[in-house]
């Protein structure tokens, strides 16, 4: 039975391998149900007793995710000297038709949770920032190799950008109804910074075969808010700025079956958006471009002079209008559907399907395992198919010491070690390392105060 369960889970993962599966990382926290931070993925998750998150250190995390390139794809070694050099042609050759970039950071300023007979309550004030971007290979090809590289083609310049920083103040409540538990979180949002380009074709350019000249149309609207620093504002003014208000909503449910052996859960989070009114600048361009020579010869790579010529060619034929009309940007809706199996009082297995709705629906999948040791230390491991990659091995642990409970979790441990890092700056003994080839990098850690000892699930072992 145990082998059959594992084979079924692996079969489901393999069935999706032929599809485009890519999404934001940081999935493993969904299965750490004893931590109040797991309720950020499903507001129906509740914990025993009550917990208080220590300011700034109760939960902090980041995630980086790119479908298309890793950092190392932009560099190659010179055959003669062995020196590392920028190789943009190599990077373009490895690009997909459309490429995606995703980053996300968050830190809890304040958090707490409490469960009693009436239900489970939770609050949090969290600083969040994210970037979701999509860019085309054709645009990079034009900018780097010039118009000659695009002769006779119908380029694709579709793009999307949503870069947002905001503060979330939220209240959560969940209540069991027999085997079913329902939960919701209402979030008041305070927008701080935003750059926004709605999904669409920014340019419709054609390259003349004989003159290597560009003609076509542009249709671009870049919206921004809060991008100009205002040093006259005090910390309190920035902290309580409500000129960019928003609302968000999380909904979730869990259902327990077979005497607690299995828990099925589903949630949708980050519904809603932010209205941007403070320091708004909308830059709009709708121009028909005449046939405009580009200062590039066939096969010539872009140097500084050629790049200036390209920009001057476009600038001479385009006009921009600027307005200060308020606008609205969406959050990034996400859904979690999972099954958690307690195969013994100390061992759990989990399977998760995660979908993010940004530029287009993006799906990731994870198989999770955790075990509680006699010392109370809980260790976890996971395998995830994220961002079109199948090499994401995650590790996690949580521990209890007195009233303090700590945790650390990553969805791709390989992104932090070994050859996945490149030394990009070195002065004496100081250095800067960043992930070189990993397309997925995620980490979350924190410390909380809890006044109820973690209880093991009261379920019998499954005999397989």
N, C-alpha and C positions, 0 to 999 in steps of 0.2 A: 504493500500500500504506500509506504514511504517513497519507494523508488518511482511508483506510478505518479505520485503527486509531483515529484521533482521533474520527471519527464514531461508531464503536462505543462508545467510552468516554462520549462526551457523550449518546448514546442511553440508556445504562444510568443515568446521572445523572438524565436527564429522566424515565425510567420510574419512578424512586422519588420524584419531586417531588410526585406526587399523594398520597403516603403521609405519615404522621407520622414525620418524620425529625428526631431531636433527640438530642443527647448531649453529653458533655464534649468540650471542645476539646483543643488541644495534640496534634494528630495528626501534624504534619509531622516530628517527631523520629523517627517510624517509618522514614522513608526516608534518614535520615542514617547509613547503615550503617557508615561509617568511625569513628563516635563510639561509645564504649562505652555511653553513655547510651541508644542505640537499643535495646540489649538489654533495657531495662526494659519494652519493648513486646513483645519476643520473645526468650526466653533462648537460642535457637539462633543468634542473630546473633553472629558472632565477628569480631575485628579482628586485623590483623597485629601481631606484636611484643607490647609491653606498654605500658600507660598507668597513670599515677597521677593521681587527682583531687586537686587542691589543696583542703585543708579549707575548707569553707563557700563556696568560690567555684567549685568544679568543676562544679556543676550546681544551679541554683536556678530555680524557675519557679512560675507561678500560672496558674489558668484560672478564668474566670467565664462562666456560661452560664445563660440564663433563657429559658424558653418561656412567653411570655405578655406580659411588659411590659419596656420599657426604662426607665431612670431618668427620662428626659424625659417619659414618659407621666404622671407624677405632678404635673407643673407646666404652667401655662398663663399667657399674658400678659393682663393686664387691658386691655380695649379702650380705656378712657379714659386711664389713667395709663401704660400700657405696662409696669407693674411685674410681675415674676414672682411668681406665687402658687401655693400648694398647691391642686391640683384633683383630689381623690380621686374625685369623680364621673366625671371624664374617664378616670381610671385604671380604675375598675370597668367602664366602658363598653367598654374595650379588652381586658379580661380574657377569657380562655377559660373554659370550664366548669371545667377543671382546669388549674392553672398549676404550673410546675416551676422550681425554683431549684437550681443546681449551682455549687459553688465547690471549688477544690482548690489546695493549695500543697504544695511539697516543697523540701527543701534537703539536699544530700549533706554529711554530716559527714566521711565518709571513703569513698573508692571506689578500685578498682583492677582491672585486667584483664591477663591474660597468655595468650598462645597459643603452643603448641609442638606437637610431633608427637603427643603424647598427647591433645590436645584444647585447648579454651579454658576458662580459669578466670576467675572474677570474684567480687569481694566488694564490699559496700556497706553503710554504716550511714547511714540516711536518716530525717530527721524528716518526717512527713507529716501533713496535716490535710485533711479534706474535709467538705462539707455537701451532703446531698441532701434536698430537701424538696418536698412536693406539697401544694397548698392549693386550696380550691374558691372559685369566684366567689361562690357563695351565702353563704358565711360572711362574706366581706367586705361583701356587700350588707346582711346583717343588722346587722353592727356599725356600718356607716356611716349607712345610711338607715332603720334601725329595723325593727320588726316589720311595719309597714304595707306595706313593700315586698315582703314575703314572703307576703302573704295569698293563700290558695288554691293555694299551690305545695307541691310535695314536694321540699324542699331536699336538696342533696347536700353532706354534710359529711365526705366521705372525705378522709383526710390520711395523710401519711407523713413521718417525719423520722429522719435518721441523721446526726448531727454527731459526728465522731470525730477525735481527735488521738492519734497513736501514733508509736512509733519502730520502725524496721525494720532488723534485722541479717540480712543474706542472703549466701548462697554460691551461685554459679552454675557450672554445668558443661555444656559442649556438646561433641559429638564427631561428626565426619563419618563416614558409611558410604557411600563412593562419592559419588553425586550427592545423597544424602540426608544432612542434618545434624539431629541431635536435641539438644534442650537442656532443662534444668530449673533452676529456682531454688527453694531452700528458704529460708523466711524465718521467723525468730523475731521475734515481735511483743511490744512492751511498750506496753500501753494507758495513756494519760495522762488524757484527758478523753472523756466520751461523753454525748450526749443522744439518746434513742432512743424513737420511737413507731412501733410496727409498723403496717404498712398496714392500715387499717380505717376504719370509720365512727365518728367520735368522738361525734357528736351525732345524735339522731333527733328533730328538733323540728317542731312544727306550730304554725301561727299561727291563732288564732281570728279569724274575720272581723269579728265585732261589737266585741269588746273589744281587739283587737290584743294579745292575750295569748299566751303561749307555754306549750305543754305537750309532753310527750314523755319521752324517756329519754336518758341519757348513758352512754357506755361508753368510758372513757379510761384508759390506763395509760402514764404518762410515766416512763421509766426514766432514771436519771442515775448517773454515777460519776465520781469525781475532780473534782467541781465546786467543792468547798470548799478554798480555799487553806490551806496549812499552812506558815506561815513558819518553823516549827521545823525543817523538813527541810533538810538541807544539799544543795548541788548534786550531790554524789556519790549521796545517797539518791534524789534525783529521777532522776538519770541511769541508775541501775541498779535502779530500782524494778521488781520482778517480780511484784507483787501482782495485776496484770492481764495475765496471759500469753495469748499466742495463737500460732497457727501459720498460715503462708500458703504457697502453692505456685503457681509459674508453670510452664507447659509450652509448648514450642514446637517447630516443625520448619520446615526449608526444603528445597526440592528444585530443583536446577539442571537446566535442559533446554537443548537446542539449543546445546551447546558453551559454555555460560555466558552466552548472550544473554538468557535469561529466568530469573528466580528466583521461584518460587512459595512463599509462606510462610503459615503459620497458627499462631496461638497463643491460649491462654487464660491470663489472668493474674489475680492477686488472688483465688484460691480460698482459703477459710478464714475465720477469724474470731477474735474476742478474747473471753475470759472476764473479766467485770468483777466484782471482789471488793472493791476498795478504795473506801471512801467511797461506798457504794451507797445510793441512796434511790429507791424505787419508789413513785410516787404513783398510786393507783388510785381511780377513781370509777365506780360502777355504781348509778345512781339513777333512779327513776321520778319525773319532775317533775309536780307538780300544775299546774293551770291558773294561771299566774303572770303578772299584769300586768307589762308592761314600760313604763317611764316614757318613752314616746315617742308623739308624735302622728303621724297619717298625714302623710307627706311631710316630717317634721322631720328634719333632719340631726343627727348626733350632735355635741353639744358636751360640755364636761367634765361638767356636771351629769347630762346624759342618759346618758353613758357610765357614770358611777357608778351610776345607777339600774339600768342593764342588768346590770352586774356584781353589784349587790346582789340583784337578782331571781334570778339564777342561783345566787349563793352561798347565799341563804336556803333554797334547795330541794335543795342538793347536799351530800353529805358525802364526805370524802376519807379514805382509809386509807393509811398509810405503812408500808412494810416495808423490810428491808435484805437481801432475798434476792439472791444473786448471779445474774447473767444473762449471756447471750452475744449479741453483735451480730456481724453478718456484715461482711466487707469488700465491696467493689464489684466483682464479677467482670466482666471485660471480655474481648472476643475481637477479634483482628485477623486479617483474611484479605486478602492483597495479592499483586500481581504487579509485579515490577520488571523493566523491559526496558532493556538496554544497547544503545542504537542506534548508539553509537560508543564508543571508549575514554574519551571525555570527557563524553558526554551520556547521561543516564538519564531514563526515564519511569516513573511508578508509578501504580498504581490501588489504593485501599484501601477496604475495607468494615469499619467499626468498630461493635461492638455493646457496649453497657453494660447490665448486668442489675441495676437498682436497684429503683425503684418498679414498673417494667415494662421489657421489652426496649426499648432506645432505640438507634437506628441513625443513623450518620453515614457520609458517603462523601467521598473526596478523590481528586483528580487532581493528580499532582505532576510537576514538571520540574526538573532540575538540570544545571548545566554547570560543568566545571572549566576555569578559564582557565590560560594559560601560566604565570602567576605562582604558581600553586598555589591561588589563591583559588577557592572553590567557591560559586556563587550558586544559589539555589533559588527556585522560585515554585510556588504551589499554588492550586487552587480547591476549596472544600469546601462541601458542603451539610450544615449543622449547625443544629440547634435550629429547624428549620422555616424557616431563612433561606438565601437563595441568593446573598448578597453577601459571602461570606467569601473574600477574596483574601489568601493568606499569602505571606510573604517570609522568606528565611533566608540565612545565609551562614556559612561556616567558613573559617578561615585558619590557616596554619602559620608560626610565626616561631621558628627554632631548634628547641628542644625543646618549645616551647609551642604548643598548639593551642587556639584559641578558637572559640566558636560563639554564634550568637543566632538564634532562630527564633520566628515568630509565625504563628498560623493566621488572623488577621484584622487586617491592618495598619490598616484604616480605624478600628478602635476606639481608636487612639492619636492620631489627628490630626483636625484640622478641626472640623466642627460636631458631632462625636460627643462633644465634651467641653463641660461646663458649669461656669462659675465659681461655686462654691457658698460660698466664703469669701474675703474680700479685706480685708486690713489693710495699708495702705501698698502696698508692692510685692509682698507675700506673697500667695499664693493657693493654692487647692486645686481641682484639676480631676479629674473622674471621668467615665467613659464615660456619655454622656447617652442615646443611642438604640441603641447597639450591644447586641445580645443575646448576642454571643460575643466574649470577650476572652481571649487566651492568649499567654503569653510564656515562653520558656525560654532561658537563657544560661549560659555557664560557661567555665572554662579548665582544661585538663589538661596534664600533662607526658607526652609520648610519645617513645620512643627509636627508633622506626622510621618512616621517611618514608612518607607515604601513597602506596600503589601504585595505578596505574590498572588497571582490569580488563583482563585479557589476552583480549579478545574482538574479533573483526573487526567493522567497521561493517556494519550491516544496509542493504542496497542499496534503500532507498526514501526 
